[in-house]
């Protein structure tokens, strides 16, 4: 699947998400999140994924080194490699979720409780990037594809 949430596409088109300047984060989710087409069409905010975030000291990280490259007919997003440290052991990585935290000063970690209902979900990844990997208390590092994270 690896696709944008339906509401995120509209938010990009309406200028409500700016890949380069907004606080864009990545959350690691367990496989109990339903994902799929229903989530892509209906889930809008962080509150939909909050119960499924993996346990550990940094299961949510802010993207750095973000860029946008223009292809023949679309924009390709990219960012620096990201490492999630000290995840609790015996969990399974089910999804990687990209979202916008409206608080630009809240680096790493979940949005504040007041912002969880306005933290826009952007993209859901359900294959590649170590999906299905079990945690052992160590780190999980995601090296984005050379072709970018996703495109519009």
N, C-alpha and C positions, 0 to 999 in steps of 0.2 A: 504494500500500500504506500508507505512513505509519502504522505501528501499533506498539503495545507488544510487547516480547518477552514470550513466554508466562510465563516464570519471574518477570518483573518484576511482573506482575499479582498473582501469589501473594505476592511479597515485600511489595507495598503492603498487601495484605489482612492479612498477618501482622505488620505494623508494622516490617518490616525496612528499609523505605525511607520517609523523611520528607522530602517535597519541600521543605519550608520550612527545615529545620535541617541536612540532610545536605549534603555537598560534592557537588553535582550538576554534571557537566561535559558539554561538547559536544566531540565529535571529528569532524573532517572526514575522510572516507574516499575512497579512489579507487574507480573503478568495478569493480575486480577482486574486491572483496568480493562474495560470492555473493548476499547479501541474500535477499529472497523468503521464502516460507513456511517453507522448511527452516531458514533462519537464525532466523526468529522463533520457531519451535518448539524448536530445539535449542541455540542459542547462549545462554550464560548470563553469561560473564564477559569482561572486557576482553581477555584473552588471545586470544579469537576474532577480535577486530578489529585487534589491535596491528599485524600485518603490513601493513595497508591504510591506516594513518593517513598523510595527506599529509605532505610534507616541508616544513619551514619553521621559523621561530622560534616560532610559536605556533599549531600546528594543533589544539591542545587548549586549551580555555578553561573556566574556572569560571563558571557562571551566577550573575548577581547580580540583585537586585530580584525574587526569586521570589515568586510569589503563587499562591493557589488561590481560585478563584471557584466558587461553587456554582450549578449550573444546575438545571433542573427535576428531573433524576434522576441527575446525575453531577457529578464534580469536574473543573474545567477548570484546567489548569496554565498559568502564564505566567511570563515573566521579561523582564529588560531586553534591549534590542538588544545584540548581541554582535559584536565586530569581531576578525577573525583577521588579524594583521599579518604582512607579509613572508613570504608563502608562496612557495616556490620556483616559478619559471616552468615552463611546459610540463607542468602536471599537469591532470587533469580531476577536478572534484568529482563524485563518484558517489553519495555518501550523507552524511547528517548523522546522527550517532549520539549519543544522550544516555545517560549512565551515571553511576553513583554511585562516587566514590572514598572508601573508608572512612577515609582520612586527612584529617581536616577542616582540617589546617594546610597541606596540599599544594595551594596555589592555582596554577591553570594548569599545563599540562603533564601528561604521562602519570603514572599511578599509579606509585609506587615498585615495583621488581621484586618485592618481597615482597607487594605488595597487588594485583598484576595479576590473580591467580587468584581474588580475592574482590571485585573491582570489578564490581558488578552492572550488566549492560546493562539499559536501561530502555525506550528508544524508538528506532525506526529510521525515518528519513525518506528517501524515494527520489523525491520529486517536489516541485516548488516550491523555494523558498529557494536559488535559483541552482544547483540540481542540473544537471549537464551543462556548467557553465561552466568554461572553461579559466583557469588561473592565469597571471599575467604578472609575478610578483614583487611585486605590490602587495597590497592588503587585500581581504578578502571580509567584507562586513557582512551579518548576518542580522537582519532586522526580523521578529519573530514576528507571525503573523496576529493581527488584532484579536480573533478568536474563541478565541485561546489556542494553546498549543503542541500539547497533546493532552489527552484527557479519560479518566477512568476510568469 
